[in-house]
Amino acid sequence: MKIQVLGSGCATCKKLFEITKTAVKELGLPGEVEYITDFQQILNMGLMSSPVLAVNGKPALVGFVPKVEEIKKAILKALESK
């Protein structure tokens, strides 16, 4: 399982990264959340906006910073649809 936050490095992107780390910890999932600031990787996913929460290389949330509960739901949904 690979969980990533992709963004420009702005405050909004960093906030999504921090909240995502909290969500992963609360879910008891193994591994670390990776923070990527290479915009080319966002473009490679076919996206034009950030921040992006990606699970196993696929976007789960794009363009906003939700609350921790919404992030947990998005992660679980992405893991179920493997």
C-alpha positions, 0 to 999 in steps of 0.5 A: 500500500502506498499513500501519497500527498502531491502538491506544490509545497504550499500551506494547503498541500502541507495541511493535507499531508499532516491530516493524512498522516493523522488519518493513516495513524488512526486507521492503524495502517502500516507505512508512511505517507509520502509527500511529493512536490514534483508537479510533473507527477501530478500531471502524469496522473492526468490532473491539473490541480492540487493537492492530491491524495493518491492511494496506490498511485491513483487519485482519491481526493483532488483539489481540497483539504477535507476533514480527517474523517473524509480522508479516512473514508477516501483511503478505505474506499480506494483500498477496497477498489483494488 
